[in-house]
Amino acid sequence: MPTYEFRCHECARTFDVQRPMSASADPAPCPDGHTDTTKLLSTVALTGGGAAAPAGGGCCGGACGCG
């Protein structure tokens, strides 16, 4: 389930909420109960689990002999 980051305008607290993507735009009160919050634009980092990219930055970076 995705995690969305919110910030409270009243207490300036940043907090995370896990919810389905279908509810991503729903408002979320902060843990202190304030309702004036904004969903922040978060970045996603993917790590591990896949094959390493070839040295040189991909096929035409020298790994496959093209060019």
PyMOL commands that set and color helices and strands:
alter all, ss='L'
color gray80, all
select helices_A, chain A and resi 21-23+59-61
alter helices_A, ss='H'
color red, helices_A
select strands_A, chain A and resi 3-8+14-18+37-39
alter strands_A, ss='S'
color yellow, strands_A
deselect
rebuild
show_as cartoon
